[in-house]
Amino acid sequence: MTPSTTSSLGLALLRVALGVVFFAHGWQKLTEFTLAGTTEAFRGMGVPLPELVGPAVAILEIVGGAALILGLATRIIAGLLVLDMLGALFLVHASAGIFVDAGGFELVLALAAGAAALALTGPGTFSADHLVRGLRRGRSSAATA
């Protein structure tokens, strides 16, 4: 395998793993905790504007997780998920230390770092973004011919 192929496989693995985790957390906020419960939990944690932020985070994590799995709008979605995780880190988890079993920030830091890597590098070859770029190139070169 070429370095390009192995890099794209690595990015696909990262995208899918992060996408599954984000999707699961958003789904949990929507179905298990409910949007009302998520809003109240955010309020209790001191998150500003919990009536807006709670549902927005749940939707971002579901839609964003699915988009990462597919590699669709990867840089934008990953950037938004970085902001989501930085908010969670600084507003909720930082004061509890690093370990997640004590409410710490290890999970949100890892998710933020992975999402930041995708925002910086893009989705790789095995992605919907790559497919869309190829289709656009094909149409633009056909229009100029």
C-alpha positions as CSV (number, residue, x, y, z in Angstrom):
1,M,0.0,0.0,0.0
2,T,1.1,3.5,-0.7
3,P,1.5,6.1,2.0
4,S,-1.5,7.9,0.6
5,T,-3.6,4.8,0.9
6,T,-2.5,4.0,4.4
7,S,-3.1,7.7,5.4
8,S,-6.6,7.6,3.9
9,L,-7.3,4.3,5.7
10,G,-6.1,5.9,9.0
11,L,-8.3,8.9,8.4
12,A,-11.3,6.7,7.6
13,L,-10.7,4.7,10.8
14,L,-10.5,7.9,12.8
15,R,-13.6,9.3,11.2
16,V,-15.7,6.2,11.7
17,A,-14.6,5.7,15.3
18,L,-15.2,9.3,16.3
19,G,-18.5,9.4,14.3
20,V,-19.8,6.4,16.2
21,V,-19.0,7.9,19.6
22,F,-20.4,11.3,18.7
23,F,-23.6,9.7,17.2
24,A,-24.1,7.5,20.3
25,H,-23.7,10.5,22.7
26,G,-26.2,12.6,20.6
27,W,-28.6,9.7,20.4
28,Q,-28.4,9.3,24.2
29,K,-29.1,13.0,24.7
30,L,-32.1,12.7,22.4
31,T,-33.7,9.4,23.4
32,E,-32.4,8.3,26.9
33,F,-32.0,11.7,28.6
34,T,-34.6,13.5,26.3
35,L,-34.1,17.0,25.1
36,A,-35.8,18.3,28.2
37,G,-33.6,16.2,30.4
38,T,-30.5,17.3,28.5
39,T,-31.5,20.9,28.8
40,E,-32.0,20.5,32.6
41,A,-28.7,18.7,33.0
42,F,-26.9,21.4,31.1
43,R,-28.6,24.0,33.3
44,G,-27.4,22.2,36.4
45,M,-23.8,22.1,35.0
46,G,-23.9,25.8,34.5
47,V,-23.8,25.7,30.7
48,P,-25.0,29.1,29.3
49,L,-28.3,29.2,27.4
50,P,-29.1,25.5,28.1
51,E,-32.5,25.8,26.3
52,L,-30.5,26.4,23.1
53,V,-27.3,24.7,23.7
54,G,-28.8,21.3,25.0
55,P,-30.8,20.6,21.8
56,A,-28.1,22.1,19.5
57,V,-25.4,19.8,21.0
58,A,-27.7,16.7,20.8
59,I,-28.5,17.5,17.1
60,L,-24.8,18.4,16.3
61,E,-23.6,15.1,17.8
62,I,-26.2,12.9,16.0
63,V,-25.9,14.7,12.6
64,G,-22.2,15.3,13.0
65,G,-21.5,11.8,14.0
66,A,-23.3,10.4,11.0
67,A,-21.5,12.9,8.7
68,L,-18.1,11.9,10.1
69,I,-18.9,8.2,9.4
70,L,-19.7,9.1,5.8
71,G,-16.9,11.7,5.5
72,L,-19.4,14.4,4.5
73,A,-18.6,18.1,5.2
74,T,-15.9,16.7,7.3
75,R,-13.8,19.8,8.0
76,I,-16.8,21.9,9.0
77,I,-18.5,19.2,11.1
78,A,-15.2,18.3,12.8
79,G,-14.6,22.0,13.6
80,L,-18.0,22.3,15.2
81,L,-17.4,19.1,17.2
82,V,-14.1,20.6,18.4
83,L,-16.0,23.6,19.7
84,D,-18.6,21.3,21.3
85,M,-15.9,19.3,23.1
86,L,-14.0,22.4,24.2
87,G,-17.2,23.8,25.7
88,A,-17.7,20.5,27.6
89,L,-14.0,20.5,28.7
90,F,-13.9,24.1,30.0
91,L,-17.5,24.4,31.3
92,V,-18.0,21.0,32.8
93,H,-15.1,18.6,33.0
94,A,-11.8,20.5,33.6
95,S,-12.4,21.1,37.3
96,A,-12.8,17.3,37.9
97,G,-9.3,16.5,36.7
98,I,-8.4,14.1,33.9
99,F,-10.0,10.8,34.7
100,V,-13.5,10.2,33.3
101,D,-14.5,8.0,36.3
102,A,-14.4,11.2,38.4
103,G,-16.2,13.3,35.8
104,G,-12.8,14.4,34.3
105,F,-11.9,15.5,30.8
106,E,-10.0,12.6,29.3
107,L,-12.8,11.5,26.9
108,V,-13.7,15.1,25.8
109,L,-10.0,15.9,25.3
110,A,-9.5,12.8,23.1
111,L,-12.6,13.5,21.1
112,A,-11.6,17.2,20.7
113,A,-8.1,16.1,19.5
114,G,-9.5,13.6,17.0
115,A,-12.0,16.1,15.6
116,A,-9.3,18.7,15.4
117,A,-7.1,16.3,13.4
118,L,-9.9,15.7,11.0
119,A,-10.6,19.5,10.7
120,L,-7.0,20.1,9.8
121,T,-6.4,17.1,7.5
122,G,-9.7,16.5,5.9
123,P,-11.5,13.2,5.5
124,G,-9.1,11.3,3.2
125,T,-9.8,9.4,0.0
126,F,-12.4,7.0,1.4
127,S,-15.1,9.6,2.0
128,A,-18.2,11.2,0.5
129,D,-16.3,14.5,0.4
130,H,-13.7,13.0,-1.9
131,L,-16.4,11.5,-4.1
132,V,-18.2,14.9,-4.3
133,R,-14.9,16.7,-5.2
134,G,-14.3,14.1,-8.0
135,L,-17.8,14.6,-9.4
136,R,-17.4,18.4,-9.3
137,R,-14.1,18.2,-11.1
138,G,-15.6,15.9,-13.7
139,R,-18.5,18.4,-14.4
140,S,-16.2,21.4,-14.5
141,S,-13.8,19.8,-16.9
142,A,-16.7,18.6,-19.1
143,A,-18.1,22.1,-19.2
144,T,-14.8,23.6,-20.4
145,A,-14.3,20.9,-23.1
